[in-house]
């Protein structure tokens, strides 16, 4: 069954690429509706990908971006967990800080770029700041929702048995909230990944966002499209290969999947 699904997926993308090339040829060569330098094509993207990989540019950009986003994401998870728990256990913060966090969460990550440049200059710290600000608040809200959605009977039963606050989280709340927690981390990762691109576009000297802007400055639409596809591919691989795999295993271990 899985083999048929993979074959159908591969066939879909082959047809999609063929249609893309056909549209490019029709628009640029047959009907002359668009200029070839302004429209990416599958052949052009393939050539650009081979060139960027052969000279090491794309690999260096990927490694640079991944190192930044991993560091920023780890800090965001730690800060988000702490902030979420504080909101859960402090009524004052829940009533006053949570609405502010919800409001900040709606801001596009690029809004933090001017602050980052003014405070940290064109440096790695500026990019890290944008990533942290772009993902911490989403993780905090997810943590707060995870803890609040734990069945109260679990907590009451644990307290009746004299469980300490630390053990309550370690043995009761965290295991019960784990599936939702993984979903929250997945959402936080997507926020961090998008925030990284916003930071690199504005203030990086290396990375996928910077390589994207180099393609724009050189009027190389195929390079722009290549980097965009790499960004999408990495995001999909992290989501499917890590977060969904962990989520699937947890749900299966608890008998929630067939």
VMD Tcl script that draws the C-alpha trace (Angstrom):
set ca {
  {0.00 0.00 0.00}
  {2.82 2.37 0.90}
  {4.61 1.52 -2.35}
  {1.54 2.54 -4.35}
  {1.28 5.78 -2.38}
  {4.93 6.67 -3.04}
  {4.52 5.86 -6.73}
  {1.46 8.09 -6.92}
  {3.38 10.90 -5.19}
  {6.33 10.58 -7.57}
  {4.00 10.52 -10.58}
  {2.24 13.64 -9.31}
  {5.49 15.61 -9.06}
  {6.69 14.39 -12.45}
  {3.46 15.63 -14.02}
  {3.77 18.89 -12.07}
  {7.33 19.50 -13.31}
  {6.34 18.62 -16.88}
  {3.42 21.07 -16.71}
  {5.74 23.74 -15.28}
  {8.21 23.30 -18.16}
  {5.38 23.32 -20.68}
  {3.98 26.57 -19.27}
  {7.45 28.15 -19.31}
  {8.01 27.15 -22.94}
  {4.57 28.39 -23.97}
  {4.89 31.72 -22.14}
  {8.49 32.52 -23.11}
  {9.15 30.76 -26.42}
  {5.84 30.28 -28.19}
  {3.64 33.18 -27.14}
  {6.34 35.59 -25.88}
  {4.22 36.68 -22.92}
  {7.19 36.76 -20.54}
  {10.94 37.28 -20.65}
  {13.01 34.11 -20.03}
  {15.13 35.85 -17.36}
  {11.98 36.73 -15.37}
  {10.42 33.25 -15.22}
  {12.09 30.18 -13.66}
  {12.06 26.88 -15.49}
  {12.73 23.31 -14.29}
  {15.74 23.01 -16.61}
  {17.15 26.32 -15.39}
  {16.58 25.39 -11.74}
  {18.28 22.03 -12.27}
  {21.31 23.68 -13.86}
  {21.49 26.24 -11.08}
  {21.21 23.53 -8.41}
  {24.08 21.56 -9.94}
  {26.19 24.73 -10.17}
  {25.52 25.84 -6.59}
  {26.23 22.37 -5.24}
  {29.38 21.90 -7.33}
  {30.96 25.15 -6.12}
  {29.89 24.50 -2.51}
  {27.66 27.57 -2.21}
  {24.40 25.76 -1.54}
  {25.85 23.27 0.94}
  {27.57 26.05 2.90}
  {24.33 28.04 2.93}
  {22.32 25.06 4.20}
  {24.82 24.29 6.98}
  {24.96 27.95 8.02}
  {21.18 28.29 8.15}
  {20.70 24.99 10.01}
  {23.24 25.89 12.67}
  {21.50 29.22 13.28}
  {17.98 27.84 13.40}
  {18.92 24.92 15.68}
  {20.52 27.24 18.23}
  {17.63 29.68 18.06}
  {15.06 26.90 18.29}
  {16.72 25.35 21.37}
  {16.73 28.72 23.14}
  {13.13 29.33 22.07}
  {12.00 25.96 23.44}
  {13.65 26.61 26.81}
  {12.25 30.14 27.03}
  {8.83 29.09 25.74}
  {8.49 26.25 28.25}
  {9.45 28.55 31.13}
  {7.09 31.30 29.98}
  {4.23 28.87 29.36}
  {4.53 27.31 32.82}
  {4.65 30.76 34.43}
  {1.44 31.72 32.62}
  {-0.25 28.51 33.79}
  {0.67 28.98 37.44}
  {0.38 32.77 37.71}
  {-3.10 34.15 37.39}
  {-1.85 37.71 37.02}
  {0.37 36.77 34.07}
  {-2.40 34.68 32.53}
  {-4.79 37.62 32.59}
  {-2.35 40.33 31.52}
  {0.65 38.81 29.76}
  {-1.10 36.14 27.70}
  {-3.15 38.61 25.58}
  {0.06 40.54 24.88}
  {1.86 37.34 23.85}
  {-1.02 36.41 21.56}
  {-0.77 39.84 19.96}
  {3.01 39.65 19.49}
  {2.65 36.16 18.01}
  {0.60 37.57 15.14}
  {3.43 39.90 14.09}
  {5.39 38.78 11.03}
  {8.95 37.88 12.00}
  {10.37 40.55 9.70}
  {8.95 43.19 12.07}
  {11.69 42.27 14.55}
  {14.47 42.79 12.01}
  {14.79 46.60 12.51}
  {15.11 46.09 16.29}
  {17.68 43.36 15.74}
  {19.81 45.51 13.45}
  {19.62 48.57 15.73}
  {20.45 46.57 18.85}
  {22.95 44.03 17.53}
  {24.06 45.40 14.18}
  {24.55 43.18 11.14}
  {25.68 40.18 13.18}
  {24.81 36.59 14.05}
  {23.19 37.84 17.25}
  {20.71 39.87 15.19}
  {19.59 36.79 13.26}
  {19.39 34.74 16.45}
  {17.25 37.43 18.05}
  {14.78 37.34 15.14}
  {14.53 33.55 15.33}
  {13.93 33.58 19.10}
  {11.33 36.33 18.92}
  {9.62 34.60 16.03}
  {9.14 31.24 17.78}
  {9.27 31.65 21.58}
  {5.79 33.06 22.04}
  {4.13 30.42 19.88}
  {5.83 27.69 21.91}
  {4.79 29.39 25.18}
  {1.13 29.42 24.16}
  {1.37 25.79 23.07}
  {2.87 24.81 26.43}
  {0.13 26.65 28.28}
  {-2.54 24.87 26.25}
  {-0.82 21.48 26.74}
  {-0.75 21.81 30.52}
  {-4.29 23.14 30.76}
  {-5.65 20.29 28.65}
  {-4.28 17.59 30.95}
  {-7.32 15.92 32.63}
  {-7.65 17.48 36.13}
  {-8.32 14.05 37.65}
  {-4.71 13.06 36.89}
  {-3.36 16.04 38.81}
  {-5.78 15.60 41.72}
  {-4.90 11.93 42.03}
  {-1.17 12.71 42.03}
  {-1.55 15.42 44.66}
  {-3.61 13.09 46.82}
  {-0.65 10.69 46.76}
  {1.66 13.48 47.93}
  {3.60 13.95 44.68}
  {5.90 16.97 44.66}
  {5.54 19.73 42.08}
  {8.63 18.55 40.20}
  {7.47 14.93 40.10}
  {3.98 16.09 39.15}
  {5.38 17.56 35.95}
  {7.84 14.73 35.35}
  {5.51 11.80 36.00}
  {2.02 13.13 35.27}
  {1.71 16.38 33.33}
  {4.55 15.93 30.84}
  {3.65 12.33 29.83}
  {-0.05 13.26 29.50}
  {0.71 16.37 27.44}
  {3.48 14.82 25.32}
  {1.52 14.41 22.04}
  {0.27 17.98 22.19}
  {3.73 19.12 23.25}
  {5.30 17.58 20.14}
  {2.66 19.29 18.00}
  {3.54 22.58 19.70}
  {7.24 22.05 19.01}
  {6.44 21.35 15.36}
  {4.58 24.64 15.15}
  {7.42 26.42 16.94}
  {9.91 24.95 14.46}
  {7.93 26.28 11.51}
  {7.88 29.75 13.13}
  {11.64 29.56 13.76}
  {12.36 28.47 10.18}
  {10.34 31.33 8.71}
  {11.89 33.81 11.15}
  {15.37 32.66 10.15}
  {14.68 33.47 6.51}
  {13.48 36.95 7.51}
  {16.67 37.55 9.47}
  {19.02 36.18 6.83}
  {17.39 38.17 4.05}
  {18.13 41.39 5.91}
  {21.39 40.84 7.75}
  {23.31 37.66 6.85}
  {26.60 37.14 5.08}
  {25.92 33.44 4.50}
  {22.84 31.26 4.52}
  {19.84 30.38 2.42}
  {18.19 33.76 2.89}
  {21.38 35.53 1.84}
  {21.79 33.25 -1.19}
  {18.20 34.03 -2.14}
  {18.93 37.76 -2.10}
  {22.14 37.27 -4.11}
  {20.02 35.64 -6.80}
  {17.70 38.63 -6.75}
  {20.56 41.13 -6.98}
  {22.02 39.20 -9.91}
  {18.59 39.02 -11.59}
  {18.97 35.23 -11.58}
  {15.41 34.00 -11.15}
  {16.51 30.37 -11.33}
  {18.77 30.83 -8.30}
  {15.92 32.47 -6.42}
  {13.63 29.58 -7.27}
  {16.31 27.01 -6.38}
  {16.78 28.46 -2.91}
  {13.03 28.67 -2.38}
  {12.64 25.00 -3.27}
  {15.51 24.05 -0.93}
  {13.86 25.99 1.91}
  {10.55 24.20 1.29}
  {12.27 20.82 1.00}
  {14.21 21.20 4.26}
  {11.07 22.35 6.07}
  {9.13 19.35 4.76}
  {11.93 16.90 5.62}
  {12.20 18.18 9.20}
  {8.43 18.01 9.61}
  {8.01 14.54 8.09}
  {11.29 12.98 9.12}
  {11.44 14.17 12.73}
  {8.30 15.68 14.23}
  {5.68 13.53 12.50}
  {7.77 10.41 13.10}
  {8.05 11.15 16.82}
  {4.37 12.05 17.03}
  {3.40 8.85 15.21}
  {5.49 6.67 17.51}
  {4.08 8.27 20.64}
  {0.49 7.88 19.48}
  {1.13 4.29 18.38}
  {2.75 3.43 21.73}
  {-0.37 4.69 23.48}
  {-2.71 2.72 21.26}
  {-4.13 5.78 19.56}
  {-3.15 4.60 16.09}
  {-3.92 1.34 14.33}
}
mol new
graphics top color blue
foreach p $ca { graphics top sphere $p radius 0.5 }
foreach p [lrange $ca 0 end-1] q [lrange $ca 1 end] { graphics top cylinder $p $q radius 0.2 }
display resetview
